[in-house]
Amino acid sequence: MGKEKRFQELYDGFEGKELSEIWSHAKFEEGAIKIQSEIVRKGKSAIQIVIQKGDRIGQGNANSKTSERDELLERKEFGPMEDEGFSYAFSMYIPNDFPIVPTRLVLAQWKQNEENDNALVDNPILALRYQKGELFVTLQTTEEKTRIFSTREDVRGKWLDFVFHVKFTREEKGFVKIWMNEKQIVNYKGVTAYSEKYNYLKPGHFYFKMGLYRDRMDEPMTIYIDEFKKSPLTK
């Protein structure tokens, strides 16, 4: 797709009978994501995501366990190129009975695209995670990931409104700014992309996913998402 399409504003309030065309269906099982009207942030409906054991298996390797997922994948043609700044906003509801477990769980992530599938490190650049009752954000541009935000406040049973301002670049001019419920929780400046050292092409291309991505476990998990908005930053 051309640059004009990537730079248009995107919005999905999940008010239709089906998912918007901005989402790929490649990362979730049929029936795992549905539009419902019982738990809603705004409007008449929002999406419910329920992950079951065995959904969309990803085989493990020496560095990671076998995974399973049900995620909304923003179509990659909408993803930013290196040095382009974007705002991403979405609301997420974690139910009161959501399991508190040590299992690795990613709720939203931005990945750097490697079309040749030979990246030496393929972890997400930026990830919103929930594990053992802790909500935290990681940033990774080398072999090691860094926590740039963490809270052990119980975030279940209420809507969490997130805004992420991001510019991905392998230079020091990158940034990640995050607000949760209108309070700024991250103001990071610096490198925000993997370099050619890790077999990533330059300039880089990035894409976004949100939902439930975890190591395999028996117990199901459920979350709700509403009010997705994306727009280019002018500064």
C-alpha positions, 0 to 999 in steps of 0.5 A: 500500500502507498504512503497515503494509506499508511498515514490516514487516521484509523478508528474502530469502535467495534460497532459493526456486526463484523470486524473492520477491514483494518484487522487481519484474521491471521492471528486468532482462532475462528470464534475467539473474538466476538462483538458483544454489548455487555461490557463496553467502554463507549457506544453500544459494543466492544470486542471480547477475546477468549483464548483457549488452550491450543489456540494458534500454537507457535512452536517454541525454541531454545529461547522461548516456550511454545505459545498460543494466541488470539490477537487482532493484527493491524494489517501490515500495510498500515504499519509505520516505517522507521522515523514515522511518529504515530499515536495509538489509543485503545481501551482494555478491560481485564475482568475481576476473575482474570487468573493471576498466574506466572504465565507469560502474557502479552496484551499489546505489542509492536514488532519490527518486521523481518520479511526474510524471517532470519532476525537474530532477536525477534521479540517485540520492540514494545509490549504491554504485559500482565503477569502475576498480577503485575501490569508492565511495559517492556522495551527491547532493541538488543538481546535484553528487554527493559521494563519502562513501566510497572504497577502491581495495583489491581487493574482488573474490573475497570476500563484502562484507557491507553495512549501510546505515542511512538517513533521507532528508529535505531537512532537516539531520536526515538521515543515512547510516551504512554498515558494510562487513564490520562496520567502519563506513565512513560516518557522514554527517549532514545533508540527504539528499533533493532539495528542491522546487527540483528538482521533487520533491514533499514529502514525498518517497518513495524506493525501492531497487535493486541489481544492475548498472547501467552505461553501454553496453559490449561485455563482460558482467559478473557479480555475486552477491547474498545475504542481503537484509534491511530493517527500520525503525529505532527511533531 
